[in-house]
């Protein structure tokens, strides 16, 4: 379920560097942590979807970057269309990095965890409950 070959499957040109996201909340378990020899795939605030190997699509124009500290597990999606929000997706295979247009595939996966983050006044990001319609936009190609 790791992002195998993340750099080889990126968009043309230089891949964007990892994105550091400072969370307003902090939980003991984070994606990428290890428990009993197993890798944690998601944490509190993530919605995990059993995609059965299917693809995830860009819900709008934006940029996909590896998540700092979890470059082999999670990506961060940002967009000028929704500047107060970031989206973290963990568990994708063959993730495409860089600038992507609405409807382009981001990657595929068996079990993918989605997290929605909203910018706070102090510049940190807080996990918020995503709307069902928002997650559905990642799952259906427009």
N, CA, C and O atoms as CSV, one atom per row, in Angstrom:
chain,resi,resn,atom,element,x,y,z
A,1,UNK,N,N,0.807,-1.194,0.000
A,1,UNK,CA,C,0.000,0.000,0.000
A,1,UNK,C,C,0.849,1.256,0.000
A,1,UNK,O,O,0.310,2.363,0.007
A,2,UNK,N,N,2.127,1.113,-0.007
A,2,UNK,CA,C,2.995,2.276,0.000
A,2,UNK,C,C,3.047,2.901,-1.369
A,2,UNK,O,O,2.665,2.285,-2.364
A,3,UNK,N,N,3.517,4.112,-1.414
A,3,UNK,CA,C,3.627,4.828,-2.677
A,3,UNK,C,C,4.854,4.335,-3.418
A,3,UNK,O,O,5.853,5.047,-3.518
A,4,UNK,N,N,4.784,3.139,-3.928
A,4,UNK,CA,C,5.914,2.536,-4.634
A,4,UNK,C,C,6.231,3.337,-5.875
A,4,UNK,O,O,5.347,3.681,-6.660
A,5,UNK,N,N,7.497,3.624,-6.037
A,5,UNK,CA,C,7.926,4.347,-7.233
A,5,UNK,C,C,7.339,5.738,-7.324
A,5,UNK,O,O,7.030,6.206,-8.420
A,6,UNK,N,N,7.180,6.408,-6.199
A,6,UNK,CA,C,6.515,7.708,-6.184
A,6,UNK,C,C,7.178,8.702,-7.130
A,6,UNK,O,O,6.483,9.463,-7.804
A,7,UNK,N,N,8.480,8.712,-7.193
A,7,UNK,CA,C,9.153,9.699,-8.040
A,7,UNK,C,C,9.086,9.296,-9.504
A,7,UNK,O,O,9.006,10.160,-10.377
A,8,UNK,N,N,9.117,8.012,-9.785
A,8,UNK,CA,C,9.091,7.545,-11.171
A,8,UNK,C,C,7.744,7.768,-11.826
A,8,UNK,O,O,7.665,7.855,-13.051
A,9,UNK,N,N,6.679,7.864,-11.040
A,9,UNK,CA,C,5.337,7.992,-11.597
A,9,UNK,C,C,4.807,9.413,-11.477
A,9,UNK,O,O,3.603,9.631,-11.609
A,10,UNK,N,N,5.667,10.369,-11.233
A,10,UNK,CA,C,5.251,11.747,-11.056
A,10,UNK,C,C,4.978,12.416,-12.383
A,10,UNK,O,O,5.282,11.882,-13.450
A,11,UNK,N,N,4.394,13.604,-12.291
A,11,UNK,CA,C,4.146,14.412,-13.471
A,11,UNK,C,C,5.471,14.826,-14.087
A,11,UNK,O,O,6.499,14.805,-13.411
A,12,UNK,N,N,5.462,15.206,-15.369
A,12,UNK,CA,C,6.702,15.652,-15.997
A,12,UNK,C,C,7.295,16.843,-15.248
A,12,UNK,O,O,6.573,17.616,-14.617
A,13,UNK,N,N,8.609,16.980,-15.324
A,13,UNK,CA,C,9.290,18.077,-14.646
A,13,UNK,C,C,9.677,17.661,-13.240
A,13,UNK,O,O,9.498,16.512,-12.838
A,14,UNK,N,N,10.205,18.613,-12.512
A,14,UNK,CA,C,10.663,18.342,-11.154
A,14,UNK,C,C,9.477,18.096,-10.233
A,14,UNK,O,O,8.496,18.841,-10.253
A,15,UNK,N,N,9.575,17.051,-9.431
A,15,UNK,CA,C,8.521,16.741,-8.466
A,15,UNK,C,C,8.570,17.766,-7.337
A,15,UNK,O,O,9.655,18.181,-6.929
A,16,UNK,N,N,7.407,18.180,-6.826
A,16,UNK,CA,C,7.410,19.125,-5.715
A,16,UNK,C,C,7.984,18.471,-4.471
A,16,UNK,O,O,7.864,17.260,-4.282
A,17,UNK,N,N,8.602,19.272,-3.630
A,17,UNK,CA,C,9.172,18.761,-2.392
A,17,UNK,C,C,8.095,18.422,-1.385
A,17,UNK,O,O,6.933,18.781,-1.571
A,18,UNK,N,N,8.472,17.732,-0.317
A,18,UNK,CA,C,7.509,17.375,0.720
A,18,UNK,C,C,6.884,18.608,1.363
A,18,UNK,O,O,7.541,19.636,1.524
A,19,UNK,N,N,5.613,18.496,1.728
A,19,UNK,CA,C,4.888,19.595,2.362
A,19,UNK,C,C,4.784,19.319,3.849
A,19,UNK,O,O,4.327,18.251,4.255
A,20,UNK,N,N,5.209,20.285,4.670
A,20,UNK,CA,C,5.088,20.191,6.113
A,20,UNK,C,C,3.752,20.803,6.519
A,20,UNK,O,O,3.463,21.948,6.171
A,21,UNK,N,N,2.947,20.056,7.243
A,21,UNK,CA,C,1.657,20.534,7.727
A,21,UNK,C,C,1.681,20.457,9.248
A,21,UNK,O,O,1.772,19.366,9.810
A,22,UNK,N,N,1.602,21.610,9.924
A,22,UNK,CA,C,1.578,21.652,11.376
A,22,UNK,C,C,0.132,21.534,11.828
A,22,UNK,O,O,-0.682,22.426,11.586
A,23,UNK,N,N,-0.181,20.418,12.492
A,23,UNK,CA,C,-1.550,20.186,12.935
A,23,UNK,C,C,-1.838,20.910,14.239
A,23,UNK,O,O,-0.998,20.965,15.138
A,24,UNK,N,N,-3.038,21.463,14.326
A,24,UNK,CA,C,-3.524,22.133,15.530
A,24,UNK,C,C,-3.705,21.104,16.652
A,24,UNK,O,O,-3.383,21.372,17.810
A,25,UNK,N,N,-4.223,19.930,16.295
A,25,UNK,CA,C,-4.394,18.841,17.248
A,25,UNK,C,C,-3.241,17.862,17.073
A,25,UNK,O,O,-2.633,17.789,16.005
A,26,UNK,N,N,-2.949,17.120,18.119
A,26,UNK,CA,C,-1.890,16.114,18.023
A,26,UNK,C,C,-2.377,14.843,18.696
A,26,UNK,O,O,-2.802,14.867,19.851
A,27,UNK,N,N,-2.314,13.724,17.967
A,27,UNK,CA,C,-2.693,12.431,18.507
A,27,UNK,C,C,-1.454,11.567,18.619
A,27,UNK,O,O,-0.472,11.767,17.905
A,28,UNK,N,N,-1.513,10.601,19.530
A,28,UNK,CA,C,-0.355,9.739,19.767
A,28,UNK,C,C,0.011,8.932,18.529
A,28,UNK,O,O,1.194,8.777,18.226
A,29,UNK,N,N,-0.980,8.416,17.808
A,29,UNK,CA,C,-0.715,7.617,16.611
A,29,UNK,C,C,-0.937,8.444,15.358
A,29,UNK,O,O,-1.965,9.103,15.198
A,30,UNK,N,N,0.047,8.394,14.475
A,30,UNK,CA,C,-0.009,9.122,13.212
A,30,UNK,C,C,0.282,8.152,12.071
A,30,UNK,O,O,0.937,7.132,12.282
A,31,UNK,N,N,-0.196,8.458,10.859
A,31,UNK,CA,C,0.165,7.611,9.721
A,31,UNK,C,C,1.688,7.487,9.612
A,31,UNK,O,O,2.416,8.473,9.727
A,32,UNK,N,N,2.142,6.276,9.390
A,32,UNK,CA,C,3.574,6.023,9.286
A,32,UNK,C,C,4.181,5.459,10.558
A,32,UNK,O,O,5.241,4.835,10.511
A,33,UNK,N,N,3.513,5.672,11.721
A,33,UNK,CA,C,3.997,5.076,12.965
A,33,UNK,C,C,3.933,3.556,12.848
A,33,UNK,O,O,3.223,3.018,11.998
A,34,UNK,N,N,4.681,2.875,13.709
A,34,UNK,CA,C,4.684,1.405,13.686
A,34,UNK,C,C,4.141,0.884,15.014
A,34,UNK,O,O,4.479,1.388,16.085
A,35,UNK,N,N,3.290,-0.139,14.915
A,35,UNK,CA,C,2.712,-0.808,16.078
A,35,UNK,C,C,2.872,-2.306,15.889
A,35,UNK,O,O,2.365,-2.862,14.915
A,36,UNK,N,N,3.564,-2.965,16.798
A,36,UNK,CA,C,3.728,-4.409,16.699
A,36,UNK,C,C,4.289,-4.860,15.368
A,36,UNK,O,O,3.940,-5.932,14.874
A,37,UNK,N,N,5.165,-4.042,14.779
A,37,UNK,CA,C,5.765,-4.388,13.500
A,37,UNK,C,C,4.931,-4.015,12.288
A,37,UNK,O,O,5.341,-4.266,11.154
A,38,UNK,N,N,3.757,-3.414,12.512
A,38,UNK,CA,C,2.883,-3.019,11.404
A,38,UNK,C,C,2.842,-1.500,11.284
A,38,UNK,O,O,2.970,-0.784,12.278
A,39,UNK,N,N,2.664,-1.020,10.062
A,39,UNK,CA,C,2.615,0.417,9.822
A,39,UNK,C,C,1.188,0.938,9.989
A,39,UNK,O,O,0.246,0.370,9.436
A,40,UNK,N,N,1.035,2.021,10.755
A,40,UNK,CA,C,-0.256,2.683,10.929
A,40,UNK,C,C,-0.585,3.414,9.629
A,40,UNK,O,O,0.248,4.157,9.110
A,41,UNK,N,N,-1.781,3.212,9.104
A,41,UNK,CA,C,-2.189,3.797,7.826
A,41,UNK,C,C,-2.993,5.084,7.981
A,41,UNK,O,O,-3.007,5.907,7.066
A,42,UNK,N,N,-3.669,5.278,9.129
A,42,UNK,CA,C,-4.486,6.477,9.327
A,42,UNK,C,C,-4.549,6.778,10.813
A,42,UNK,O,O,-4.048,6.009,11.634
A,43,UNK,N,N,-5.169,7.904,11.156
A,43,UNK,CA,C,-5.289,8.275,12.564
A,43,UNK,C,C,-6.654,8.910,12.790
A,43,UNK,O,O,-7.487,8.959,11.885
A,44,UNK,N,N,-6.871,9.389,13.997
A,44,UNK,CA,C,-8.134,10.027,14.334
A,44,UNK,C,C,-8.388,11.185,13.372
A,44,UNK,O,O,-7.514,12.027,13.166
A,45,UNK,N,N,-9.555,11.226,12.799
A,45,UNK,CA,C,-9.892,12.290,11.856
A,45,UNK,C,C,-9.870,11.849,10.407
A,45,UNK,O,O,-10.395,12.551,9.542
A,46,UNK,N,N,-9.269,10.692,10.120
A,46,UNK,CA,C,-9.222,10.178,8.752
A,46,UNK,C,C,-10.469,9.343,8.469
A,46,UNK,O,O,-10.993,8.670,9.357
A,47,UNK,N,N,-10.931,9.394,7.242
A,47,UNK,CA,C,-12.008,8.531,6.757
A,47,UNK,C,C,-11.352,7.528,5.815
A,47,UNK,O,O,-10.760,7.917,4.809
A,48,UNK,N,N,-11.455,6.243,6.134
A,48,UNK,CA,C,-10.813,5.210,5.328
A,48,UNK,C,C,-11.844,4.547,4.424
A,48,UNK,O,O,-12.913,4.132,4.873
A,49,UNK,N,N,-11.501,4.456,3.134
A,49,UNK,CA,C,-12.400,3.897,2.131
A,49,UNK,C,C,-11.737,2.669,1.504
A,49,UNK,O,O,-10.568,2.715,1.121
A,50,UNK,N,N,-12.482,1.585,1.404
A,50,UNK,CA,C,-12.007,0.363,0.757
A,50,UNK,C,C,-12.210,0.523,-0.745
A,50,UNK,O,O,-13.296,0.262,-1.262
A,51,UNK,N,N,-11.160,0.952,-1.443
A,51,UNK,CA,C,-11.254,1.234,-2.882
A,51,UNK,C,C,-11.031,0.007,-3.751
A,51,UNK,O,O,-11.259,0.057,-4.960
A,52,UNK,N,N,-10.592,-1.086,-3.160
A,52,UNK,CA,C,-10.391,-2.335,-3.894
A,52,UNK,C,C,-9.517,-2.147,-5.134
A,52,UNK,O,O,-9.766,-2.742,-6.182
A,53,UNK,N,N,-8.489,-1.309,-4.996
A,53,UNK,CA,C,-7.539,-1.100,-6.090
A,53,UNK,C,C,-7.934,-0.040,-7.096
A,53,UNK,O,O,-7.194,0.204,-8.049
A,54,UNK,N,N,-9.082,0.599,-6.914
A,54,UNK,CA,C,-9.539,1.613,-7.871
A,54,UNK,C,C,-8.813,2.937,-7.694
A,54,UNK,O,O,-8.078,3.137,-6.726
A,55,UNK,N,N,-9.034,3.842,-8.650
A,55,UNK,CA,C,-8.321,5.118,-8.682
A,55,UNK,C,C,-9.039,6.211,-7.897
A,55,UNK,O,O,-10.243,6.148,-7.649
A,56,UNK,N,N,-8.246,7.219,-7.515
A,56,UNK,CA,C,-8.703,8.442,-6.872
A,56,UNK,C,C,-8.411,9.572,-7.849
A,56,UNK,O,O,-7.358,9.584,-8.487
A,57,UNK,N,N,-9.340,10.528,-7.971
A,57,UNK,CA,C,-9.229,11.600,-8.958
A,57,UNK,C,C,-9.147,12.970,-8.295
A,57,UNK,O,O,-9.605,13.159,-7.169
A,58,UNK,N,N,-8.553,13.925,-9.015
A,58,UNK,CA,C,-8.490,15.309,-8.541
A,58,UNK,C,C,-9.902,15.898,-8.566
A,58,UNK,O,O,-10.551,15.895,-9.612
A,59,UNK,N,N,-10.384,16.404,-7.428
A,59,UNK,CA,C,-11.719,16.998,-7.410
A,59,UNK,C,C,-11.745,18.405,-8.015
A,59,UNK,O,O,-12.811,18.919,-8.357
A,60,UNK,N,N,-10.574,19.021,-8.143
A,60,UNK,CA,C,-10.414,20.347,-8.732
A,60,UNK,C,C,-8.957,20.491,-9.146
A,60,UNK,O,O,-8.135,19.636,-8.817
A,61,UNK,N,N,-8.627,21.558,-9.861
A,61,UNK,CA,C,-7.233,21.811,-10.225
A,61,UNK,C,C,-6.431,22.034,-8.950
A,61,UNK,O,O,-6.923,22.664,-8.014
A,62,UNK,N,N,-5.208,21.528,-8.903
A,62,UNK,CA,C,-4.404,21.731,-7.712
A,62,UNK,C,C,-3.054,21.057,-7.809
A,62,UNK,O,O,-2.633,20.611,-8.876
A,63,UNK,N,N,-2.380,20.992,-6.662
A,63,UNK,CA,C,-1.046,20.405,-6.594
A,63,UNK,C,C,-1.040,19.261,-5.588
A,63,UNK,O,O,-1.656,19.339,-4.525
A,64,UNK,N,N,-0.329,18.199,-5.951
A,64,UNK,CA,C,-0.156,17.042,-5.073
A,64,UNK,C,C,1.318,16.985,-4.679
A,64,UNK,O,O,2.201,16.969,-5.537
A,65,UNK,N,N,1.574,16.953,-3.353
A,65,UNK,CA,C,2.932,16.891,-2.817
A,65,UNK,C,C,3.033,15.720,-1.846
A,65,UNK,O,O,2.039,15.342,-1.226
A,66,UNK,N,N,4.224,15.143,-1.709
A,66,UNK,CA,C,4.387,14.142,-0.651
A,66,UNK,C,C,4.270,14.823,0.709
A,66,UNK,O,O,4.663,15.979,0.861
A,67,UNK,N,N,3.732,14.113,1.692
A,67,UNK,CA,C,3.610,14.657,3.045
A,67,UNK,C,C,4.941,14.495,3.761
A,67,UNK,O,O,5.473,13.388,3.845
A,68,UNK,N,N,5.479,15.589,4.275
A,68,UNK,CA,C,6.761,15.532,4.971
A,68,UNK,C,C,6.677,14.534,6.121
A,68,UNK,O,O,5.720,14.540,6.894
A,69,UNK,N,N,7.681,13.684,6.223
A,69,UNK,CA,C,7.717,12.664,7.261
A,69,UNK,C,C,7.005,11.383,6.862
A,69,UNK,O,O,7.194,10.346,7.497
A,70,UNK,N,N,6.187,11.442,5.815
A,70,UNK,CA,C,5.444,10.271,5.341
A,70,UNK,C,C,5.469,10.200,3.824
A,70,UNK,O,O,4.472,9.824,3.208
A,71,UNK,N,N,6.593,10.556,3.211
A,71,UNK,CA,C,6.644,10.666,1.750
A,71,UNK,C,C,6.321,9.356,1.042
A,71,UNK,O,O,5.916,9.371,-0.121
A,72,UNK,N,N,6.494,8.226,1.718
A,72,UNK,CA,C,6.187,6.942,1.080
A,72,UNK,C,C,4.779,6.456,1.407
A,72,UNK,O,O,4.395,5.369,0.976
A,73,UNK,N,N,4.004,7.231,2.156
A,73,UNK,CA,C,2.680,6.800,2.587
A,73,UNK,C,C,1.574,7.793,2.249
A,73,UNK,O,O,0.497,7.386,1.813
A,74,UNK,N,N,1.821,9.088,2.441
A,74,UNK,CA,C,0.759,10.092,2.310
A,74,UNK,C,C,1.136,11.203,1.336
A,74,UNK,O,O,2.311,11.517,1.144
A,75,UNK,N,N,0.106,11.789,0.727
A,75,UNK,CA,C,0.280,12.975,-0.106
A,75,UNK,C,C,-0.655,14.061,0.411
A,75,UNK,O,O,-1.665,13.787,1.058
A,76,UNK,N,N,-0.284,15.308,0.104
A,76,UNK,CA,C,-1.085,16.477,0.465
A,76,UNK,C,C,-1.556,17.136,-0.817
A,76,UNK,O,O,-0.760,17.402,-1.717
A,77,UNK,N,N,-2.855,17.400,-0.898
A,77,UNK,CA,C,-3.443,18.063,-2.055
A,77,UNK,C,C,-3.849,19.471,-1.647
A,77,UNK,O,O,-4.534,19.659,-0.642
A,78,UNK,N,N,-3.425,20.465,-2.432
A,78,UNK,CA,C,-3.829,21.852,-2.200
A,78,UNK,C,C,-4.378,22.420,-3.496
A,78,UNK,O,O,-4.047,21.949,-4.584
A,79,UNK,N,N,-5.232,23.448,-3.368
A,79,UNK,CA,C,-5.832,24.055,-4.548
A,79,UNK,C,C,-6.205,25.500,-4.273
A,79,UNK,O,O,-6.673,25.832,-3.184
A,80,UNK,N,N,-5.996,26.359,-5.264
A,80,UNK,CA,C,-6.431,27.751,-5.169
A,80,UNK,C,C,-7.954,27.832,-5.120
A,80,UNK,O,O,-8.504,28.837,-4.668
A,81,UNK,N,N,-8.642,26.786,-5.579
A,81,UNK,CA,C,-10.108,26.762,-5.538
A,81,UNK,C,C,-10.643,26.684,-4.110
A,81,UNK,O,O,-11.747,27.154,-3.834
A,82,UNK,N,N,-9.868,26.093,-3.203
A,82,UNK,CA,C,-10.255,25.968,-1.791
A,82,UNK,C,C,-9.027,26.280,-0.928
A,82,UNK,O,O,-8.474,25.379,-0.297
A,83,UNK,N,N,-8.593,27.560,-0.893
A,83,UNK,CA,C,-7.324,27.903,-0.242
A,83,UNK,C,C,-7.296,27.675,1.269
A,83,UNK,O,O,-6.213,27.570,1.843
A,84,UNK,N,N,-8.433,27.598,1.919
A,84,UNK,CA,C,-8.462,27.395,3.368
A,84,UNK,C,C,-8.394,25.920,3.748
A,84,UNK,O,O,-8.429,25.584,4.932
A,85,UNK,N,N,-8.298,25.032,2.749
A,85,UNK,CA,C,-8.309,23.594,3.018
A,85,UNK,C,C,-7.126,22.884,2.377
A,85,UNK,O,O,-6.631,23.286,1.324
A,86,UNK,N,N,-6.684,21.813,3.042
A,86,UNK,CA,C,-5.748,20.842,2.488
A,86,UNK,C,C,-6.398,19.472,2.637
A,86,UNK,O,O,-7.253,19.268,3.498
A,87,UNK,N,N,-5.987,18.549,1.796
A,87,UNK,CA,C,-6.495,17.184,1.872
A,87,UNK,C,C,-5.300,16.246,1.937
A,87,UNK,O,O,-4.388,16.327,1.114
A,88,UNK,N,N,-5.310,15.349,2.930
A,88,UNK,CA,C,-4.247,14.358,3.069
A,88,UNK,C,C,-4.822,13.001,2.679
A,88,UNK,O,O,-5.859,12.582,3.192
A,89,UNK,N,N,-4.132,12.323,1.764
A,89,UNK,CA,C,-4.533,10.986,1.330
A,89,UNK,C,C,-3.389,10.037,1.640
A,89,UNK,O,O,-2.252,10.272,1.229
A,90,UNK,N,N,-3.684,8.969,2.361
A,90,UNK,CA,C,-2.672,7.981,2.725
A,90,UNK,C,C,-3.065,6.618,2.168
A,90,UNK,O,O,-4.237,6.244,2.182
A,91,UNK,N,N,-2.080,5.887,1.683
A,91,UNK,CA,C,-2.312,4.539,1.188
A,91,UNK,C,C,-2.408,4.428,-0.320
A,91,UNK,O,O,-2.753,3.366,-0.838
A,92,UNK,N,N,-2.109,5.509,-1.041
A,92,UNK,CA,C,-2.155,5.453,-2.508
A,92,UNK,C,C,-0.939,4.726,-3.061
A,92,UNK,O,O,0.149,4.786,-2.488
A,93,UNK,N,N,-1.134,4.048,-4.166
A,93,UNK,CA,C,-0.031,3.467,-4.939
A,93,UNK,C,C,0.134,4.305,-6.195
A,93,UNK,O,O,-0.837,4.832,-6.739
A,94,UNK,N,N,1.360,4.419,-6.642
A,94,UNK,CA,C,1.665,5.126,-7.890
A,94,UNK,C,C,1.053,6.528,-7.913
A,94,UNK,O,O,0.439,6.931,-8.901
A,95,UNK,N,N,1.227,7.258,-6.823
A,95,UNK,CA,C,0.688,8.618,-6.748
A,95,UNK,C,C,1.402,9.530,-7.734
A,95,UNK,O,O,2.622,9.466,-7.886
A,96,UNK,N,N,0.640,10.365,-8.393
A,96,UNK,CA,C,1.195,11.373,-9.301
A,96,UNK,C,C,1.394,12.653,-8.505
A,96,UNK,O,O,0.489,13.105,-7.802
A,97,UNK,N,N,2.570,13.228,-8.618
A,97,UNK,CA,C,2.896,14.451,-7.898
A,97,UNK,C,C,2.940,15.618,-8.861
A,97,UNK,O,O,3.116,15.448,-10.068
A,98,UNK,N,N,2.776,16.812,-8.299
A,98,UNK,CA,C,2.860,18.024,-9.105
A,98,UNK,C,C,1.489,18.600,-9.376
A,98,UNK,O,O,0.509,18.250,-8.719
A,99,UNK,N,N,1.433,19.496,-10.360
A,99,UNK,CA,C,0.186,20.152,-10.728
A,99,UNK,C,C,-0.680,19.199,-11.546
A,99,UNK,O,O,-0.230,18.644,-12.548
A,100,UNK,N,N,-1.914,19.016,-11.115
A,100,UNK,CA,C,-2.857,18.146,-11.812
A,100,UNK,C,C,-4.159,18.900,-12.038
A,100,UNK,O,O,-4.535,19.761,-11.243
A,101,UNK,N,N,-4.837,18.573,-13.115
A,101,UNK,CA,C,-6.116,19.205,-13.448
A,101,UNK,C,C,-7.267,18.389,-12.868
A,101,UNK,O,O,-7.130,17.198,-12.588
A,102,UNK,N,N,-8.387,19.050,-12.699
A,102,UNK,CA,C,-9.595,18.378,-12.226
A,102,UNK,C,C,-9.882,17.155,-13.092
A,102,UNK,O,O,-9.839,17.224,-14.321
A,103,UNK,N,N,-10.173,16.042,-12.437
A,103,UNK,CA,C,-10.507,14.815,-13.143
A,103,UNK,C,C,-9.337,13.896,-13.422
A,103,UNK,O,O,-9.537,12.722,-13.733
A,104,UNK,N,N,-8.098,14.413,-13.316
A,104,UNK,CA,C,-6.936,13.547,-13.547
A,104,UNK,C,C,-6.780,12.575,-12.380
A,104,UNK,O,O,-7.052,12.934,-11.235
A,105,UNK,N,N,-6.343,11.346,-12.665
A,105,UNK,CA,C,-6.119,10.398,-11.568
A,105,UNK,C,C,-4.914,10.811,-10.724
A,105,UNK,O,O,-3.884,11.234,-11.249
A,106,UNK,N,N,-5.067,10.679,-9.404
A,106,UNK,CA,C,-3.967,10.955,-8.474
A,106,UNK,C,C,-3.181,9.670,-8.243
A,106,UNK,O,O,-1.951,9.693,-8.181
A,107,UNK,N,N,-3.875,8.568,-8.118
A,107,UNK,CA,C,-3.272,7.270,-7.861
A,107,UNK,C,C,-4.372,6.265,-7.605
A,107,UNK,O,O,-5.551,6.545,-7.824
A,108,UNK,N,N,-3.979,5.093,-7.141
A,108,UNK,CA,C,-4.955,4.049,-6.828
A,108,UNK,C,C,-4.568,3.423,-5.500
A,108,UNK,O,O,-3.475,3.662,-4.987
A,109,UNK,N,N,-5.460,2.625,-4.950
A,109,UNK,CA,C,-5.143,1.971,-3.697
A,109,UNK,C,C,-6.207,0.989,-3.285
A,109,UNK,O,O,-7.326,1.002,-3.797
A,110,UNK,N,N,-5.843,0.145,-2.360
A,110,UNK,CA,C,-6.815,-0.791,-1.792
A,110,UNK,C,C,-7.598,-0.113,-0.682
A,110,UNK,O,O,-8.824,-0.020,-0.744
A,111,UNK,N,N,-6.892,0.357,0.330
A,111,UNK,CA,C,-7.504,1.075,1.440
A,111,UNK,C,C,-6.852,2.445,1.499
A,111,UNK,O,O,-5.653,2.552,1.753
A,112,UNK,N,N,-7.632,3.496,1.267
A,112,UNK,CA,C,-7.102,4.857,1.235
A,112,UNK,C,C,-7.786,5.676,2.323
A,112,UNK,O,O,-9.010,5.664,2.449
A,113,UNK,N,N,-6.973,6.393,3.110
A,113,UNK,CA,C,-7.479,7.237,4.192
A,113,UNK,C,C,-7.476,8.691,3.735
A,113,UNK,O,O,-6.463,9.197,3.251
A,114,UNK,N,N,-8.613,9.355,3.892
A,114,UNK,CA,C,-8.790,10.753,3.506
A,114,UNK,C,C,-8.900,11.601,4.768
A,114,UNK,O,O,-9.630,11.245,5.693
A,115,UNK,N,N,-8.182,12.718,4.812
A,115,UNK,CA,C,-8.308,13.672,5.912
A,115,UNK,C,C,-8.476,15.060,5.313
A,115,UNK,O,O,-7.819,15.411,4.334
A,116,UNK,N,N,-9.366,15.847,5.915
A,116,UNK,CA,C,-9.587,17.227,5.495
A,116,UNK,C,C,-9.039,18.130,6.588
A,116,UNK,O,O,-9.354,17.951,7.764
A,117,UNK,N,N,-8.219,19.100,6.201
A,117,UNK,CA,C,-7.614,20.024,7.154
A,117,UNK,C,C,-8.021,21.449,6.798
A,117,UNK,O,O,-8.025,21.829,5.627
A,118,UNK,N,N,-8.367,22.236,7.823
A,118,UNK,CA,C,-8.760,23.629,7.605
A,118,UNK,C,C,-7.740,24.530,8.285
A,118,UNK,O,O,-7.324,24.287,9.418
A,119,UNK,N,N,-7.345,25.585,7.559
A,119,UNK,CA,C,-6.359,26.534,8.100
A,119,UNK,C,C,-6.964,27.291,9.285
A,119,UNK,O,O,-8.098,27.766,9.223
A,120,UNK,N,N,-6.185,27.392,10.363
A,120,UNK,CA,C,-6.581,28.133,11.553
A,120,UNK,C,C,-5.955,29.528,11.522
A,120,UNK,O,O,-5.023,29.778,10.757
A,121,UNK,N,N,-6.461,30.423,12.345
A,121,UNK,CA,C,-5.968,31.803,12.378
A,121,UNK,C,C,-4.478,31.872,12.708
A,121,UNK,O,O,-3.787,32.783,12.255
A,122,UNK,N,N,-3.976,30.911,13.498
A,122,UNK,CA,C,-2.558,30.929,13.883
A,122,UNK,C,C,-1.647,30.260,12.848
A,122,UNK,O,O,-0.446,30.119,13.079
A,123,UNK,N,N,-2.217,29.845,11.703
A,123,UNK,CA,C,-1.418,29.246,10.639
A,123,UNK,C,C,-1.298,27.737,10.708
A,123,UNK,O,O,-0.768,27.118,9.785
A,124,UNK,N,N,-1.783,27.127,11.794
A,124,UNK,CA,C,-1.786,25.671,11.877
A,124,UNK,C,C,-3.003,25.138,11.124
A,124,UNK,O,O,-3.838,25.903,10.642
A,125,UNK,N,N,-3.086,23.825,11.036
A,125,UNK,CA,C,-4.186,23.169,10.326
A,125,UNK,C,C,-4.927,22.263,11.287
A,125,UNK,O,O,-4.302,21.515,12.039
A,126,UNK,N,N,-6.256,22.319,11.273
A,126,UNK,CA,C,-7.084,21.472,12.130
A,126,UNK,C,C,-7.822,20.445,11.280
A,126,UNK,O,O,-8.323,20.760,10.200
A,127,UNK,N,N,-7.882,19.214,11.783
A,127,UNK,CA,C,-8.677,18.183,11.120
A,127,UNK,C,C,-10.148,18.550,11.275
A,127,UNK,O,O,-10.599,18.911,12.362
A,128,UNK,N,N,-10.879,18.453,10.187
A,128,UNK,CA,C,-12.318,18.690,10.223
A,128,UNK,C,C,-13.014,17.525,9.532
A,128,UNK,O,O,-12.418,16.833,8.707
A,129,UNK,N,N,-14.268,17.319,9.876
A,129,UNK,CA,C,-15.021,16.234,9.243
A,129,UNK,C,C,-15.310,16.600,7.793
A,129,UNK,O,O,-15.885,17.655,7.524
A,130,UNK,N,N,-14.918,15.742,6.862
A,130,UNK,CA,C,-15.190,16.053,5.456
A,130,UNK,C,C,-16.647,15.772,5.111
A,130,UNK,O,O,-17.266,14.857,5.654
A,131,UNK,N,N,-17.169,16.563,4.213
A,131,UNK,CA,C,-18.514,16.300,3.709
A,131,UNK,C,C,-18.464,15.041,2.849
A,131,UNK,O,O,-17.487,14.806,2.138
A,132,UNK,N,N,-19.517,14.235,2.917
A,132,UNK,CA,C,-19.578,13.027,2.090
A,132,UNK,C,C,-19.421,13.381,0.617
A,132,UNK,O,O,-18.779,12.653,-0.140
A,133,UNK,N,N,-20.006,14.497,0.219
A,133,UNK,CA,C,-19.935,14.928,-1.179
A,133,UNK,C,C,-18.501,15.244,-1.594
A,133,UNK,O,O,-18.123,15.038,-2.747
A,134,UNK,N,N,-17.701,15.747,-0.642
A,134,UNK,CA,C,-16.307,16.068,-0.953
A,134,UNK,C,C,-15.527,14.792,-1.232
A,134,UNK,O,O,-14.799,14.717,-2.222
A,135,UNK,N,N,-15.668,13.796,-0.381
A,135,UNK,CA,C,-14.960,12.532,-0.598
A,135,UNK,C,C,-15.432,11.889,-1.896
A,135,UNK,O,O,-14.630,11.315,-2.633
A,136,UNK,N,N,-16.727,11.983,-2.180
A,136,UNK,CA,C,-17.265,11.401,-3.417
A,136,UNK,C,C,-16.608,12.016,-4.646
A,136,UNK,O,O,-16.444,11.334,-5.658
A,137,UNK,N,N,-16.227,13.298,-4.579
A,137,UNK,CA,C,-15.564,13.952,-5.717
A,137,UNK,C,C,-14.205,13.316,-6.013
A,137,UNK,O,O,-13.771,13.304,-7.165
A,138,UNK,N,N,-13.534,12.792,-4.998
A,138,UNK,CA,C,-12.261,12.098,-5.207
A,138,UNK,C,C,-12.473,10.737,-5.875
A,138,UNK,O,O,-11.580,10.227,-6.552
A,139,UNK,N,N,-13.648,10.161,-5.682
A,139,UNK,CA,C,-13.904,8.792,-6.126
A,139,UNK,C,C,-14.519,8.692,-7.515
A,139,UNK,O,O,-14.411,7.653,-8.167
A,140,UNK,N,N,-15.159,9.756,-7.972
A,140,UNK,CA,C,-15.829,9.752,-9.277
A,140,UNK,C,C,-15.118,10.690,-10.230
A,140,UNK,O,O,-14.943,11.870,-9.926
A,141,UNK,N,N,-14.708,10.183,-11.371
A,141,UNK,CA,C,-14.047,11.028,-12.366
A,141,UNK,C,C,-15.096,11.923,-13.016
A,141,UNK,O,O,-16.091,11.426,-13.545
A,142,UNK,N,N,-14.880,13.263,-12.982
A,142,UNK,CA,C,-15.874,14.178,-13.574
A,142,UNK,C,C,-15.963,14.040,-15.077
A,142,UNK,O,O,-16.750,14.739,-15.716
